[in-house]
C-alpha cells in the first residue's frame, strides 16, 4: 500500500509524524509519500534508518491550520501539504491519506478532491471508541451536521463493512442513537430513519439511549454528525475529568497515595484501554480512497497505528466492499 502523509498536520508535526510512519515501515508492504516542507521532513528522516526506496517526499510550502475555513483553505492553498496529499490519492499515486491536521479541511478535501464512492450520499467520520465490554463505532461524528433519514442506513452499512473487515466481527449489531428505546421516540430524523434501518441488510437492534453507549454492547451506533460529535466530545471530557479527579484524590493524603501505588497496575490498564493512540485515527468512510483522520495531538505511536489502520482497510478491500454494499442496500429498499 502507498500512503500519502500530511507531514505538516497536527500539534507534533513533522517530528511525531515522521517517527511514527518510519516505525510503521516494519510492515514491508507499505510505502510512504510525505507531503510538506521538504527541508524539515529530511531533517527528521535523517534521525532514522529505513529503506529509502519506500519513502519519498512531495514538497509543499503551505500549511492549512485549524483556524481557517475548510472549504476556502482547500480552494486557495493548492500548495498545502494536505491538498497535495489528497491529490496523490485522487490521481492514483497513493491508495490513501493520513492527516492529523484540520478535521474540516480533510473531510472537505476528501469529499471534493478524492470524491465519493458511487452511490454514497454522504461520507461519514467513524471513530472506534472504547467501551466497558467492547469497543464500538459511532458514525457520524461531525462530517454531516444535518442529515436526511436515508443517509443513516448508508452510514450503518459502511460501519458494518468496516467492522466485519477490520474488526473481524461478523454481522455486527447496529443501533440508532435516540432519547428512548421505543420505536416511536425521537425527532423527525430518527423517526424517519428507524423504518429504513429495519429494512436495510444489517443487524439492526433498534434505538440505543445515550446512557447505554459506554458499555459497548452495540457494535455500531448511527446518528447525525451533530449528535455524534456531541457524544465524542462528552466522552472525551468525562474520561479526562474522571482521571483528573482520581489523581487529585489519590494525592490528597498519605493513605490514598499508598492505595494509589497498589492500584497503579489497574490504572495503567484503564488508561491503555481508553487511549486513542492504540487505534490511530478515525476512518472517513464513503470516499473513493482511504482516509484516516489522526487525533491532532497524536504522537509517534498514534501515527504508527494510523498507518497500520490504513493498511488494514486496504488489505481487507473496505472500499470495494462498501461499493458492493451500497448497491445491495439500494436494491433492498
Protein Blocks (a to p, Z undefined) as FASTA:
>chain_A
ZZdddfkgcjkbcklmmmmmmmmmmpmkbccddedjfklmmmmmmmpccdfklgccdddf
bdcdfkbcfklmmmmmmmbmklmmmmmmmnopagbdcdfbdfklmmmmmmmmnopaehia
bdcdddddddfkbccddddehlambacfklmmmmmmmmmmmmmmmnopghiacddddfbf
bfkgccfklmmmmmmmmmpccddebjadfklmmnopafbacddfklmmmmmmmmmmmmmm
mmmmmmmmmmmpmklmmmmmmmmmmmmmmmmmmgmklnopacdehiacdcddddfklcfk
lmmmmmmmmmmmmmnommmmmmmmmmmmmmmZZ
